[in-house]
């Protein structure tokens, strides 16, 4: 049954198609901005008008949704740009829903892109204050829902934030806004290129005090179950390829809808190796995406989404 492509296709266990992919996009202030991210070949920071164009191409390729990361004009200690009703992401959501109403718009809910210290929450005496941060995250999620976001995706890893956000959305008239929880977001070495793209490198210390220890897997299952209990609709593991075992363990333990994020470092490593002729980039990228699906992910957030969709046609 391996002798021909037709036979192999007949018995293939894992399907990978554009409908399983979500395209991350970086939205920046300004007009007619398309600024390449040097450490992520093929990825750009886009102004809203360019974002709308790019999202149209993404949707035309058969990809059902995008996730937005904002790059504000100014940052402050409280990350106020994250929950500004006229912030760059809020304006982008409105523009996308007007131009492409069938496109699923997901928003990243975190403060790291908006704080002048680069941490994912409000800092008090050199430490991220979990409880104050919950209030700011809920304000952020609510502002995204009011702008028209279909899904909010908290990526901060504060304790209790899913329940806090779910309660706020329900109380303010947005019971149908879905939540994708970054349930197992590891303190990973693979985030470097993203931090360049979003200008979100911590100004002091690191994020190990709130992101997960890469050595732990049982903890990831506990975190996912807690997020589901608090009202998450989808749970996510980030990064993806180094944590395939975690994806499988959480899927088996919960049977809940499952997402995985193939992060910037995973993408850039494949791009660099391909550009140097060390690997067949297309084959390697599709193999990695298939492995993430095989491990149990129903959705894959990947910078390869648009490119992979063309390869899969």
N, C-alpha and C positions, 0 to 999 in steps of 0.2 A: 504493500500500500504506500510505499515511498517512491515508487519508480517514476512517476510523472507528477507534474504540478496538479493536474486534475484529480489524481488519486489522493495526493496529500491534502488538497482542499476538502475532499469528501470527509476526511476523518479528523480535520483540524478541530481541536478542543477549544481554543481561545480565539475570539474575534476581536480585531482591532479595526475601528473605522473612525471617520471624522466625528461621528456623533458622540464618541467617548472622550473628546478632547475639549479643553477650555484654553483660550488664548490669553495670557497676561499682557496687559498694555500699560505703558507709563504715560500719564497725561500731565503736561506742564502748562504753566501760564504763558500767554503770548499769542501771537498770530502767525500762521504759516511756519510753525516750528517743526522741524524734523532733524533732531540732533542725535547722531549715532552714539551708542554706548560702546566705547572702545573695547571693553573686556567681554562684550557679548555681540559678536558679529551677527548682523542682520536684525538687531533690536535697536529701536530708536525711542527717544523721548519725543512725544507728539503734542502739539497744541490741539485744542478741541476740534478745530476744523479738520486737521489732518487725522485726528483720532476717528472722527466720523467716517472719513474715507476708508481708513484702514479696517475699521470694524465692518464696513460694508463688504469689503473683499473677504474678510474672515468668514462672515456669514454665508457669502456666496459659495465658499469652498465646502460648505456643509457642516461647519463647526457651529454648535448651538449657542455658545456663550463666550463672553469675555470677562475677565476680572481686572478691575482698575486699581492702579496705584498712583497716588497723587504726588506731585512735586510742587509745593507752594512757592510763592514769591518770597515769603518771609517765614521765619520760625521763631518760636518763643519757648519758655520753660514749660508752659502748660499745653503746648501743642494745639493752640486754639484754631489753627487752620483746618484741623481735622473735622471739627464740628461747626464750622462757619457755614450757614445756609447758602452763602455765595462763594464757597470754597471751590477749588478747581475740580474736585471730584464731583461735588454736587452739581455744578454747571455741566460737567461732562455727561453725567447720568441723564439730565434733562435733554441734552442735545441728542444723545444716542437713542433714547426712547422715542423721541420725535421722528428721527430719521429712520430708525430700524426697529419698529415696535415689536417685531417677532424675535428679536435677538434677546437672549437672556443676559441681563446685566448684573454682574456680581461685583461687590465692592469690598476691598480690604478694609477691615476695621482695626486700626492700630494707631499709635501716636508717634512711632519712631521716625516717620518721614516728616513730621511736623514739629518735633521738639528740637531745641537748639543744642541739647546734650545727646541726642540720638538714641535714648532709651525708649522702651515701649510703653512707659507710663510716667506718671507724675513723680518727680524725685523730691524727697524730703530728707535732709541731712545725709545726702549721698546714697540713699537707698530708695528704690522704687516703692511707693506707697500703694499697696494693692487696692485698698478700699476707695481712696480718692480716685484712683485710676478707673475703677468700675463705673463711677458716675460719668467720667469723661467719655469712656467707651460707649456707654449707653446713649449719651448725647450724640455721639458720632453716628452710631447705627441708626438712630431715629432720624437724623438729618438726611442720611442716605435713603432711607425708606420714604421720607417725605418728598425727596427729589424724584422718586420713581424706581429705585433699585428693586430688582426682583429678589435678590439674595444678598445678605450681608455675611461677611466671613471674618470673624474675629481671629486675629493671628498673634495676639499679644501674650497669651499664656498666663494671664492673671487668674487666680483662683476665684471661681464663682461667676465669671463674666457671662457665661451663656445664660444662666438663670436671670441675671440682672438685665441683660439685653432683652431676653424674651418677655420679661415682665413689662419693661418699658414699651416695647412694641405693642403688646396687647393693650396696655392702658391708654396708649395714644392713638388707637384705631388702626393699627397695622398688623392684625393677627395672621395675615396670609404671607407676610414677608418671611421667606425661608432663611434658615441659619446653617451655614457650613462652618463647623467648628474645627479649627486647627487643634485637634485634640492631643496629638502627639507631635509637637514641634520641637525638634532636638536642637541643642546648642551645637550646631554643626560647623565644620570648616568649609562647607560648600556654599555659603551665602555671600562670599566676597564680591563677585561681580554685581549682584543685586544692590549691595550697599553703595557701590559706585553709581549705579543707575539712579538710585533714589536718594543719594547723598545722606545716608542714614547710619553711618558707622558710629558706634558709641564714642562719645567724647572722653569717657573715662571708664575703666573697668571693662566688664563684659556682661553677657546676658545669661550666664550660667545660673544666676540666682532665681530665674523664673522659667527659662527654657529647660528642656529635659536632658538628662545625662545620657549620652549615646550608649552607655553600657546597660541601660535598663529597658526591659521589654514588658515585664509584668506590670510595671507602673503605667505603661502606655495603655494597656487593656483597662486598668482602673480609671484612668483619665477619660477614656472614650465612653465608658459606662456612665461616669458622672455627667459628662456633657449631654448624653442622651436623656438622662434623668432630668436634667435642667431645661430641656426643650430643644436640643439640636436636631435638625432634620437630616444632616449628613455629617459624617465625621471624617477627619483627614489626618494623614501622616505626611510629615515633611522633614527632610527630603524623602525621595522615593527609592531610588535604586539601592542605596546602602542599607535600606530598612525594609526590604521585601519580606523578611520574616515577620516584622511587626505588622505590616499590612495584612498578612495572612492570619496572624494570631488574632487581631482585632476583628477581622471579618468572620472568622470561625466563632469567636466568642459572642458577637453581637448580631450577626446577620443583618446589620443596618446598611443603608446606602453608604458607600465608601469612596472617598476621594484620595488621591495622592498627588503631591506636588513634585514634579521633576524640576529641581531648583536651578538657579543660575549657574552654579559651579558644575553641575552635571552637564548642562547644556554647553557651557563654554569649553569644558574638557573634550567633549565629542567634536565640537567645531574646530578646536585647535588641532586635534589629532587628524581630523579629516583634511584640513587645509595644508598640513605638513605631509600628507600622503601616507601617514602611518596606519590608517584604517580606511575602510570604505564607510564614509560618514553615513550615507543613506541606510545601508544595511545595518550598521551598528545602532543608529538612532531608532530604527523600527524594531530592532531586537530588544532594545531597552524598554521601549514603550509596550511591546508585547509582554515582556517579563512583568511589568508593573500591572498590566491587566491580568495576567495569569496568577499573580499573587493575590488578587481579590479586589482591585480597584475598579469601581464602576465609572469613575471620572478621573481624567488625568489633566492636571494643570501643567502645561508645558510650553516653553518658548518655541518648540518645534511644531506647534499645532497647525499653523497655516501651511508650513512646508510639508509636514507629514500628510496633511489632507490631500495635497497634490500628488504625493508619492502613492497614496492608497487608491487613487482613482482607477 
